Amino acid sequence: MAKTKIQSTVPHPLVAIELGSHGVRSMAVERTEEGWLHVLGAEASNRNTSVERGVVTNTSNASYGIGECLKLLANRIQHPQLTKAFVSLGGRSMKVVEVASHRNQVRSKEVPQNLLDEMDAECKQKIEKRNPQVAVLALIPYAYVLDGVSQDDVPASHQRAADIEVKYVAFVGVKELEQKVLDSFVRVPKYIEHTYARPDALLCALASDEDLKDGCAILDMGAQTTTLTIFKDNKYVYNKVISQGGYDVTRDIEQLGMSFAYAERLKCNYGTPFMDDNTANRCVRVPDPNAPEGVVVLRFSDVVNVIVGRLHQILSPLMSDLQAYEGTIGVLYITGGASMLNGMEQFVQELTTVPVMYGSHAAWLDEDTPDEYYAPCYSSLVGTLILGALYRETHPMAEPVDDLRKRIEKLTKNAQTSILDMFTEQY
């Protein structure tokens, strides 16, 4: 989790993809010699991706958006073809569980990466075997115990041990969440280089070394989900997803008598959970072709009351749970598209004693980065790329699983078996 500079360089760009309720967003970066991320470009496909509350409901729509987005990105960065990407996963079913793996090497010797990979795989299998309905979205080690001595960092090449234990926190979700994302890539066809839990990507992008030491929380306010994650004592201790977000605020405003498009525009341009004496009696005129005069006149106070009501419904259960950690963590970062509502930082601060501030991933980007890429909507992509870069360092020879080839081989085998059965007399 430490904010370590990324050292090595590779000829292929790092690419991350994020599937949202309103489309697909992607970003490509390269690493500078100093270890920072240089943004090559970002693109989005605003087509219907059939993502509901973090879960893909239609793989055909999602795969089309993925293919279109990567094609646009390849054109932007003048790359012949982008075939693989790192992906962050989230959703309403996501939870945190703890698990551990143990190995004894008989005698004291180095702790190789392939052994740690085997321990990772064992823990993943252990969780999924215990509950066949879930998939491990991310497995994050928080302690390495070498011959009884615990440390936070991955064993260095000079360290030796006979007895090894690794303690993990795993983000798990319904198996459908992961499988449908995989299927969406197979249909393009593109490859997933590695997947990460969205909360872990955000922590990497937003948290400082001091935050990791003292503990912090991240409030991720998306379009259809709002997630509170708490990190303390070098591990995740809490994660809760509310199946509501900025989309629901817009729907509520729409009920005041306007189209969804105008409700979204009103929310983004003028929406706020606060009003003062100057705005209490202010009116807002919204175009409506069905109205007698072609417009709907709304009191600004009605819009504010609608926004406040929905925000309290979304945030109250999360802030109630956060109380247990007040005084023990240093900061609550807010991020996500819905967090950009005017006055949101102040509104959240009134619900908790934990210091609240907007999260920023600026520390990871080189100084030539255009201002647009500092927006909160890119934080999870940047975090995913940080994790992806570290993955390539520890797995330099790793290749993405060719799911398309395996799928074709399986279909071919099934077809051959079916044909053979048709012409084989059964006794």
NORMO-V268091 format. One record per pair of residues at least 4 apart in sequence whose C-alpha atoms are under 6 Angstrom apart, sorted by the first residue. I is the first residue (numbers start at 1). J is the second residue. Records with the same first field share a line. If there is no record, write none. Layout:
# NORMO-V268091
I->J + J
This chain:
# NORMO-V268091
2->209
5->35
6->35
7->35
13->29 + 30
14->28 + 29
15->27 + 28 + 85
16->26 + 27 + 85 + 86 + 87 + 381
17->25 + 26 + 87
18->24 + 25
19->24
20->24
21->51 + 52
23->45 + 46 + 47 + 49
24->44 + 45
25->43 + 44
26->42 + 43
27->41 + 42
28->40 + 41
29->38 + 39 + 40
30->37 + 38
31->35 + 36 + 37 + 38
32->36
36->364 + 365 + 366
37->365 + 366
38->366
43->73
44->69
45->65 + 69
49->61 + 62
50->56 + 57 + 58
51->55 + 56 + 57
53->91 + 224 + 225
54->90 + 91
55->177
59->63 + 184
62->184
63->184 + 185 + 188
65->69
67->188
74->78 + 79 + 81
83->190
84->190 + 191 + 192 + 193
85->192 + 193
86->192 + 193 + 194 + 195
87->195
88->195 + 196 + 197 + 198
89->197 + 198
90->198
92->241 + 243
93->173
94->172 + 173
95->171 + 172
96->170 + 171
97->169 + 170
98->168 + 169
99->168
100->166 + 167 + 168
101->119 + 165 + 166
102->164 + 165
103->164
104->162 + 163
105->162
106->162
107->162
108->160 + 161 + 162
109->160 + 161
110->160
125->129
128->132
133->174 + 175
134->173 + 174 + 175
135->172 + 173 + 174 + 175
136->172
137->171 + 172 + 197
138->170 + 171 + 196 + 197
139->170
140->168 + 169
141->167 + 168
142->167 + 168 + 235
143->151 + 152 + 166 + 167
144->150 + 151 + 165 + 166
145->149 + 150 + 164 + 165
146->161 + 163 + 164
147->161 + 163
176->180
185->189 + 190
186->404
193->400
201->380 + 383 + 384
202->206 + 380 + 383
203->207
204->383
205->361 + 383
206->359 + 360 + 361
207->211
211->215 + 216
214->329 + 330
215->231 + 232 + 329 + 330
216->230 + 231 + 329 + 330 + 331 + 332
217->229 + 230 + 332
218->228 + 229 + 332 + 333 + 334
219->227 + 228 + 334
220->226 + 227 + 335 + 336
221->226 + 336 + 338 + 339
222->226 + 245 + 336 + 337 + 338
223->245 + 246 + 247
224->244 + 245 + 247
225->242 + 243 + 244 + 245
226->241 + 242 + 245
227->240 + 241
228->239 + 240
229->238 + 239
230->236 + 237 + 238
231->235 + 236 + 237
246->338
250->263 + 264
253->263
254->258 + 259 + 260 + 263
262->266
266->270
267->271
272->341 + 342 + 343
273->304 + 307 + 308
275->279 + 280
276->280
280->301
282->300
283->298 + 299 + 300
284->297 + 298
285->296 + 297
286->295 + 296
287->294 + 295
288->294 + 295
289->294
291->295
311->315
312->316
315->319
316->320
326->354
331->354 + 355 + 356
332->356
333->356 + 357 + 358 + 359
334->358 + 359
335->339 + 359 + 376
336->376 + 377
337->377
349->356
361->379
391->395
392->396
403->407
